[in-house]
Amino acid sequence: MIFNFRIVSDEVDNFKREISIDADDTFLNLKNAICDSVGYDKNEMSSFFLCDNNWEKEREITLEDMGSDADQDVWLMEDSVLSDSIDDEGQRLIFTFDYMTDRSFFIELKQIVTGRNLKDPLCTMAVGNPPAQTVDLDEFDAKVDTKTGKAVDADVDIDEDFYGDAQYNDDEFDAAGFDEMTFDE
């Protein structure tokens, strides 16, 4: 079985990636495929979050155990198989790639292709440039008065949407893409 995921960003207009991956692959393989598709360093700390239909985070699947409480379950990417956590089209995930500023991609399972398998994950669509993997915190600090939290430059609007929109257009997930795809047996 193949999972086809669509990935969008709330920071960059006209950015989209589509990844096809075998359902029996791990979240680590999905993370690596995403990083390859956008040119990100694969060694940076990151996490997936399984989400409900309103993008509320439900379960974290992380790259490394950061010493969580012993009574908490820890789900590691290298040990977590996609099909063990995902089984319905429309499943939503958040992939946090920059922990310092809580920057993320929004991911939706757009299609499940049964009766087929993929040896390696595949980027099937790459539109637009991704946001930078990290933000220069010195540059950010130079734009913000640390005492007031307000922008030093009156033309810079620093608020909760500084790194991207709190909301984005769900229609980005419905744009053409998977309809044209075919898979060889």
WOFEN-V315139 format. One record per residue. RES is the residue in one letter. SS is DSSP state (A for helix, B for strand, O for the rest). PSI is psi in whole degrees, -180 to 180 (* if undefined). NEAR is the number of other C-alpha atoms within 8 Angstrom. Layout:
RES_SS_PSI_NEAR + RES_SS_PSI_NEAR
This chain:
M_O_142_11 + I_B_135_13 + F_B_132_13 + N_B_114_14 + F_B_141_12 + R_B_136_13 + I_B_130_13 + V_B_167_12 + S_B_146_13 + D_O_-2_12 + E_O_-31_8 + V_O_124_10 + D_O_150_7 + N_O_31_6 + F_O_133_12 + K_B_140_12 + R_B_147_13 + E_B_130_12 + I_B_130_15 + S_B_134_12 + I_B_147_13 + D_B_139_13 + A_O_-22_10 + D_O_4_8 + D_O_169_11 + T_B_167_12 + F_A_-29_14 + L_A_-41_10 + N_A_-37_10 + L_A_-44_11 + K_A_-46_9 + N_A_-39_9 + A_A_-41_12 + I_A_-48_9 + C_A_-42_11 + D_A_-40_8 + S_A_-21_9 + V_A_-1_8 + G_O_29_6 + Y_O_153_7 + D_O_126_6 + K_O_-11_7 + N_O_-7_4 + E_O_145_7 + M_O_136_9 + S_O_164_11 + S_B_151_11 + F_B_148_12 + F_B_123_12 + L_B_135_13 + C_B_160_14 + D_O_-174_10 + N_O_-16_7 + N_O_16_5 + W_O_20_9 + E_O_129_7 + K_B_133_10 + E_B_-47_8 + R_B_137_7 + E_B_137_11 + I_B_111_14 + T_B_161_12 + L_O_-43_11 + E_O_150_7 + D_O_118_8 + M_O_27_4 + G_O_43_4 + S_O_169_7 + D_O_146_5 + A_O_-26_5 + D_O_-2_4 + Q_O_138_6 + D_O_138_5 + V_O_125_9 + W_B_116_9 + L_B_142_11 + M_A_-43_13 + E_A_-21_9 + D_A_-7_8 + S_O_115_13 + V_B_136_12 + L_A_-49_11 + S_A_-15_9 + D_A_-22_7 + S_A_-19_7 + I_O_127_7 + D_O_0_7 + D_O_139_7 + E_O_144_9 + G_O_-8_8 + Q_O_135_13 + R_B_142_13 + L_B_154_12 + I_B_133_14 + F_B_106_12 + T_B_115_12 + F_B_-12_13 + D_B_97_13 + Y_O_-31_9 + M_O_-36_4 + T_O_9_6 + D_O_47_8 + R_B_141_9 + S_B_164_10 + F_B_150_12 + F_B_131_12 + I_B_141_12 + E_B_137_13 + L_B_110_14 + K_B_-29_12 + Q_B_143_10 + I_B_124_11 + V_B_110_9 + T_O_157_6 + G_O_8_5 + R_O_158_9 + N_O_156_8 + L_O_134_8 + K_O_-46_5 + D_O_148_6 + P_O_154_12 + L_B_130_8 + C_B_114_11 + T_B_-13_8 + M_B_133_9 + A_B_107_10 + V_B_129_8 + G_O_172_8 + N_O_138_7 + P_O_162_8 + P_O_158_7 + A_O_145_5 + Q_O_-38_7 + T_O_159_5 + V_O_138_7 + D_O_106_6 + L_A_-29_6 + D_A_-42_6 + E_A_-42_7 + F_A_-48_9 + D_A_-34_9 + A_A_-23_8 + K_A_-8_10 + V_B_132_11 + D_O_113_11 + T_O_-22_7 + K_O_-40_4 + T_O_-21_5 + G_O_8_7 + K_O_158_8 + A_B_137_11 + V_O_-43_9 + D_O_122_6 + A_O_-21_6 + D_O_-9_4 + V_O_124_8 + D_O_103_7 + I_O_111_9 + D_O_-165_5 + E_O_-14_6 + D_O_13_8 + F_O_-43_8 + Y_O_-6_7 + G_O_172_8 + D_O_142_9 + A_O_-29_7 + Q_O_160_5 + Y_O_174_6 + N_O_115_5 + D_A_-20_6 + D_A_-20_6 + E_A_-30_7 + F_A_-19_10 + D_A_-1_6 + A_O_162_6 + A_O_155_6 + G_O_-68_7 + F_A_-24_8 + D_A_-33_5 + E_A_-8_6 + M_O_143_6 + T_O_154_4 + F_O_138_5 + D_O_150_3 + E_O_*_4
